[in-house]
Amino acid sequence: MYPVDYISTRDSLKTPAKFTDILLGGLAPDGGLYLPETYPQLSDAQLTSWRELLKDKGYAALAAEVLKLFVDDIPADDLESIAVRAYTHPKFSSEEIVPVTELGDGLYIGHLSEGPTAAFKDMAMQLLGELFEYELARRGQELNILGATSGDTGSSAEYAMRGRKGIRVFMLTPAGRMTPFQQAQMFGLDDPNIFNIALDGVFDDCQDVVKAVSSDAQFKAGNRIGAVNSINWARLMAQVVYYISCWLKITESNDQKVSFSVPTGNFGDICAGHIARQMGLPIDRLIVATNENDVLDEFFRTGNYRPRPSAETYATSSPSMDISRASNFERFVFDLMGRDAQAVAELFGKKVKAGGFVIEQDLMDQATGTYGFISGSSTHADRIQTIAEVEKAYGVVVDPHTADGIKVARGAQAEGVDTPIVCLETALPVKFSETIREALGREPETPERFAGIMDAERRVTDLPNDAGAVKDFITSSINNTEV
């Protein structure tokens, strides 16, 4: 272990913070997002040793080694124990934790949905649950987690935190905007430390309320408010691991490059790929796959970042990506702009609120050249067609988000990307039965572990799109619930 400090994307003074402090805090006090002061660099010898480690001891052992690069204030032995508890079978239905399978035609799927809620969010949330419980016990503190979900973050967070000592979870959802299966996963939980809130709005409204509450320093400190959304650095740190794992699984030597196609709306999943690439993992292209809410695709094609209001955010058949203001995008722009915190504060603290900003062409050349980003988008018709074609050609059924990723990956191949492309899976098809029925004319397979999930009683509180109302609910719930 060597010293690791974290800085905010908006802190021009670069005031350092330690991992366990930002773990429990989430958003920086200045409204920025935390990143390591410098990215650790992977050596050839390290990658070679990790290749054997993954084969011999599995995903948890690899995860522990990656964590040690980013965390210097938790003992190494404890990090190893935390990783083992987070990534276990049968909590994850595959002993590999993240299997990688070859579709064909240069395409692979990184299976990130083997966890308890059948979504890629489990990969980070299970680790986060262990880290939170460990650090809170060490400090003798409680934490009230406030989050927002467009589909899968909520259930992943709740399943990771349910029943944990010293933790309450308050999760905002856009009323009526999730699939019946996603709602059942969340609203069917009866754990006393879990609070579901259906907000009158879209996901971006929920995310804005989380930021508004978190920006009230007095309320946040007085009520011990923490975050599990991907604004929390620990989420991205956990996600870096599966980029490394997938790369190791489909390469034989350290000079082989791999590309990743990533369905994304909030820029968290693919931001972890950016970090892995900056660490020296041999990644060729990072392919941003969006749906009809194509703010990120527009940026990487034109340099124009134009977040859209709620009224212009479409409800689509890949709902976890129905996002028009990508929280983690600030982290990438911070790197793109040479870590100029003052410039980033101007862009995201002021210009985004005024409608957006445009990045100069020389920086956009760096985004696609130096940083390896390309992008594409897809429609409902594309998803239906892709799901049907993948099932016919390869005998594999994919969810609509993963279909977005595969469609855009094929487009990247047509435009000249010739390295193997790993399409990162978002969720299992069972969570999106209506779209699967439309594409294939039949219901998706329901894994045994989800039998009967639709029958549970629903527990959810409806609230207006108002940060004050959410604060009042949180305060009342804290006062009336022991954890």
Steps between C-alpha positions, in 0.01 A plus 500: 500500500612856428338834592175568311325837518178617336410841360177661380443584135413857609764562766770716344701478824508118468421445867579131561255255659534135600299211362290420806398864536374527142347151528253623759454849357431450128484843336782744582408808708562727198253300289773319309578130468798323651780340301844372598761775492688274259395172340706197603689350207487132409827332409553212262608282792185592692271403213687173459466415869131598500438271203613206712328632813163515324540144372618359833306696764217671316331837475504594870878462517543723194258755646703518821819576308329781308354644821845515654606740223228748600466458876775568753293550816355148529748219579581272206379189685166668568464597134554137405230388745261770377547389138442134589176586680381718211567260214379156600303216345202442524435871575626531142352216300826431315813389684697715253300805623551664156503237223589612148347319203571538130203583280689493171616745236746659744235567765499381860267550795633584844234351727456755779151388603573190705435681830196498729297753298605387150656837412855625450452739793545202734868492408562826683219494755598173664847640562358832616280326757802324650710818501226706663431248775871455569580871525187593696577230758858624523376855567194410708277703267175473305443591134183601319544425132311718254489387139310525174432225250379477144460126532771280646709708742218503756445129529875428491560749781212373708599135465857593591401707806192319633538393860844659542571653838514880515363556146171636365426533127274767349456435128327738261333353191320676212133409552378258232827505305642158596396157376263291717785262584729784609224646716427160654867449591512827691151555634465137608770528767372526858828566681455781756814683383377532139285797389369524143378838373317545168562856386268687266750544215767329287836361609681829445257662746581230756871554442457877539322452835784277621751768404290774661475311828870407490595862431332611826811456711318552830226247422750253356727514806216502754333197347811307391399495131710282270477393136492175304438651158797501270599841631660284774856426393493150655243396238736582214794343681306173522408519132862539391549141615274342241667684213826343611336161552330501157823607330694222672244239399509566126870574452803275517774762514536852631546660158146411388246781497127467561215748447192535720150597394311636797128587521495817706287794602676631811855439370593299809556156348712629214681751724644199683629382162660840446676466834619147418636626168678789675657246734656330200258213434537429125159630392463606138160670478243599760170493313222711653162342420193715565131465426267775374624714790818560306661794680830314534501382139439859389795615709751248365388572144482880519663625823167647607387389847133593515320352802128491437212592730270235645234569237749403227621182669334209323354194671652210304522122500850526652387705802820483705649731235215753497731772629580839352747632760790262544642540851832325441575687180664771712774256598600439139484868407729573798763273345431626147563859613831417662344484846421872496262512798413865449393437141298193602324697775404759239370237258304282742422751771374772264483417129317169539232679700473755219455235231836338436838568341714431195850353514763624252593276208857434619365360827243291312786358294657396829172346621487269199876465453690515828207371707355256246131593513252447218122486524169403347131483581207272432122501488228268623483345153878441511468326838221272383693411185826442688340277765342288225819483291724410796262223606481362146872523423648402836219344704537767768224725637616845611320778682418823311789700652753235400336503157580872481862412573514226237334717234748784558791253512401370157496858376849552642621190316354638178693822561830316537540373858678168451589399857277255692205687654361404840140617533436556869168346603262726689241258635328167441213495248247400769494860620363617164242240402281733293784585262617139480145389413489756221838390363467124533129429544555328833574572864863515614623224727452571872796379708392288795626755749233747382200270513206669672659845510198661334270380780647697791314790662624841384645750751560847354428862595385750236653848530500816287806607304625715786824479698331642811239224504773238464698654787192493723440134419862411573499681834175339608617152399833536682322606817263204483733217395787337689778337298 
